[in-house]
Amino acid sequence: MRAMLLKRLGALVDHPSPLELATWPDPEPGPGEIVLGVRACAVCHTELDEIEGRTPPPRLPIIPGHQVVGRVEALGAGVAGFKIGDRVGVAWIYSACGRCAYCLRGLENLCPQFRATGRDADGGYAERMAVPAAFAHPLPDALSDLRAAPLLCAGAVGYRAVRLSGIEDGQSLGLSGFGASAHLVLQLVRAQLPRARVFVFARADAERAFARQLGASWAGDFSEKAPQPLDAIIDTTPAWTPIVRALENLAPGGRLVVNAIRKQDADRAVLQSLDYARHLWLEKECKSVANVTRFDVRELLRLAAQVPVVPEIQEYALDDANRALVDLQARHVRGAKVLRIS
């Protein structure tokens, strides 16, 4: 099969083609696993975190990609609930132990044995991939391959962030950064909480215009003050400055939810400007999002098919994965980027 391999880590600015197109052995399903013929795989900022070493794979080479849509081509021993030809998705959560205290509480995203698709196991930047059947997700017919792919991470982790924010109908939600996840969150919140107002912070005019097009009540730069204090803010940026700005915009008792695996060091000095009285007092909260659970993925897929939530996508060929990553880092973004595999 054809696959894009990550063989070494480093800054994308120094190595703008970190992935190598190669012929790779087809995967075989182990017990409890299925093999998919991959049809589409969305591109995520987490791939940049892997490539640049902020969340490095434990082994190299590795096939990245964790927003995978495919059809079942082979079944391992003991697999039930799937048949050849079924259309399924694979998300960031590749597996968890199912036995620890976190898993038993429904927090498999915090499992010490959590394994991530495309980081701890080969992912979807390839023509085929294997995955534990218990961590594959049937896809609603209403969702096309290309538009289902971004829902498996950008959508699912966005859904989890909304849940963790505690936002209620009639309240105000801020979105700090407006990429693949935030443009799905905006659609979901407007459909599920029709009286909520959504305020978007983004650095590019095009991103702010896109947010207003999707129904944002207001869109401004990170340096601007929101028209009103916000009950919750979800941050999806890779930087520290938006964190400080978000805390300034929170209402008393408000909650900031940080949806990022790592923050880059370039603007870390801004944290020295944090002032307890201005940024944290009056019972403001700050909470991180870590991974997703299978519940998050399946509930988001159900809601997306009903609402509907429709990702805006830019399509690339598999062998254009490097260009997609460079475009993503340069923030040439309108919605999500998706590799069409077959």
N, C-alpha and C positions, 0 to 999 in steps of 0.2 A: 504494500500500500504506500501511497505518498503521505508524508508527514512533515510538519515544520518542527525541527528540533532546536531546543535551547542547549548549547554545549558549553557556554561560558557566561559568567556574569560580568556586568560592567555598565557604566553610564551610557544611555542611549545616544547622548550627544557625541560621544567618542566612537561608538560602534552602532551606527544607525540601521544596520542589518544584523541584529543579534540572532535571528532564527535562520536555520539552514534547511532548505528543501531537500529531503532525502527519501530514498526507498527504504522502508522499515518493515520488519516482519508483521504479518497480520496477527492480532491478538487471538488467543484461544480462551474460551470461557472456563474458569475454574468452577468448583462446586458453588452453587448459589449465585453465579454470575450470568450476565447476558452480554453478548457482543452486538454492538450497534453499527450499522452502516450510517456514518455521519452525513447529514444533509446540510447543516448550518451550525455555526458556532459564533456567538457574539464576542466582541473584543472588550476587555475590561481594564480599568486602570490598575487592578491588582496584578495583571500581567507585567506592567511596568515595575511594580514593587518587587516581583520575582526577579525580573531581568536585572534590575539595578541593585539587588541584594538587600532590600529592606525586609522582605519575607522570602528568603532564599529556599529553593528546593533542597531537600536532603541528599539528592543525588543528581548527577548529570551524566548523559543527556536526559532531558525530560521533554515530553510533548505538552505544551501549555494548552489552556482553554478550558473554561468551566461553565460555559453557558451553551450546552450542547443539545441539539435536536437531531434525532436519527430514528431509524427503523430497526427493529430486532432482526438480526440475521442468524443468531445461534443462541442456544440455551444450554447452560451448564447443568450438572446433576442437581436435582432437588429444587429446581426453579418451578414455582407455581405462580399463576396470575398473569403470565405473559405468554404470547405465542408469536411465531415467526410473522413478521410484517407489522406488528404493533408499532405505533408511533409514540416515542417517549422522549422525555427531556432528562438531562443530568445537570445538577447544580454544583455549587462550590462544595457542599457537603457530600463527600465521596463515601465516607463511612464513619461510624462511631461505635463504641463497644456495646452499648445497649444494656450494660450491667452496673455502671458506676452510679453514684448518688446523683450526678447531674443528669444523666440519661433517664434515670427513673423519675426525675422531677420534670421531665419534658424539656430539659435544657441540654440536649445533645450537642448543641453548638459550643458548649463549654467542656465537653468530654476531654479528659487528658489524652485519649487516643484518637481524637478527631483527626481525620485525614481529608485533605483538600484535593479536589479534582484539578489536575493540571499542575499541581505543585508536589504533592506526595504520591500521586499516581498519574499515569499518562492521561492526558485530556483530549480535547476535541479539535485541535488544530491538525487533524488527520482524517483519513478516509474511513477509519474504523477505530472503535475503542471498546474496552471491556469495563463493566461496572457491576457492583453488587446489585442484584435485582431489587433488593429492599430499598435501595437508594435511587432508583429510577422512577420517573414520574409520568404516568399516562397524560397525554396532552389532549385538551378539548379540541374537537373538530373545528371550532370557530376560529382557532388561532393558526395562522399559516406558519410554515417552518421558519421563515426569516423573521417574522414578528414575534414568534414564541421565544426565540433564543434570548433576547435581552431580558425577558421576564424572569429567566431562571436565576439571575443574580441581581442585576440592576433593579428589577421589579421586586424580587423576593426580599432583598435586604432593605429596599425602600419601604416595603410593607412592614417589616420588622421595626424599622426606625419609627414609623408612624405609630405603631402599637406602643413602643417604649416612650414616645413623646407624651402619651396620655391626652392628646388633643381631643377636644369634644366639639360637637356641632355648635356653631355660634362663636367659637373662639378664633384667635388669630394664630397662624402658623407661618414661620419664616423658613425659607429654603436658601441656605448659604452655599452657592455654587449651583449651576444649572446645566448638568450634563445628562448622561444616560439614565441615572437613577431619579434625579429630581424631576425630570419632565414626565416620568411615569407617576411619581408621588403626587404631583399637581393634578393630574387627571383623576387619580384614585380619590384624593381628598375632595375634589369638587363634586364627584359623583356620590360618595358615601356621606359626606358632611356638607350638604348644600348651603348651609348658612355660615360656614367657616370662611374666613378671608385668608388668602395666601399672598405673602409678600416675598419677593425674590431678590436676592443679592447676587449679582454676576458682574464680571469685569468687562465683558464685551457687549457692545451695542446689539449685535445680532442675537446673543443669548437673552438679553433683556427683552428685545422685540419678540422673540419666540415665546418667552414666558407670558407676555401680555396676550399674544395670540391664543395661547392655551387657557387663558382665563385668570391670570394672576391679577389681583387687585392693584398691585403696585410692583414696579421693578426698578431697582437702582444699583449703583455701584457699591462696593463694600465700604467705601469711605462715607457713604450717605447714611443719614439717620432714617429709620422707618417712620412713616407718618404716625404711628402709635406704638406703644410698648407691646411686645409680642408674648403670647402665652407659651409658645414653644418654638424652637428653632431646630432644624435638622441641617447639620453641616456635612457636606460631601467633598470638601476641598482637600488638597494635599498639603495645605499651608497652615501656619499658626496665626497669622494676622486675622483671618476671618473668625477665629475662635474668640479673640479679644473683642472684635467688633460685635459679634453675636451676643456676648455677655452684656455689652452696653445696651443692646436693644431688647433684652428680656424684661418682661414685667415682673414685679414681685411675685415670688412663688413659681416663676417660669422655669422651664427645663430645656437645656441644650443637649441634644443628642448628636454625638459625633460618629458619623458613619465613615470610618477610614481605618485601614489596617495600620498605617504608619503616617507620621507627619514628616515632611522634609525639613532639613536643618537650616535652609537658607535664611528664614526670617525668625529663627528661634529667639533672637534678642528681643523681639516685641513682647515676649512674656515678662520681661522686666518692668513693663508698664502696667501690669496687672495691679489694680488697687482694690483691696477688699471691699471697701465701702461702695465703690462705684460699680464693681463688676460682680460681686458674689453675695453681698449682704441682702437682707430681706428674703431669705430662704430660696434663693436661686439654686438650681441643681445643674450638674453636668454629668452626663452618662454616655458611655461608649456602646457601640454596637459591635458584637463579635460574631462573625459568621452568620449562618442561618440554620434553622431546623427544617426537617421535612415538612412540618406543619406550615411553616411560613411559605414554602415553595408551593405546596398544593393549594393552600387557601388563596394565595395570590393568583395562581392560574385559574382557579374557579371564578374569582371576582373579575379578573381581566376579561374572561369570556363573556361574562354577564353584563359588565358596565357599558360598553367595553373600554378597556385600556389599550390604546393603540400606539406602540412605539414608532417614533420617527426613526428611520434607519438609513444608513449609507452602506452600500453593498461593495464588497471586495472579493476577489478570487482568493483561494487558499494561498497561492504563491505570492500574493500581494500582502500577506500578513505583516511584514516589516513596514510597509508603507502605512498600513492602518495604525500601527503602533506609533509611528512618528507623527502622523496626523493627530492622534489622540493626545500625545504629549504636547504638541503645539497648539492644542485646544481648537483645532479645526473640527469642531463638534457641533452637530445639530442632531440631538437625540443620541442614537446608538450606532455603533459600527458592527457590521455582521459579515463574517466570511461565508460565502456560499461554497460548500464543499462538493456537493453532487447535485 
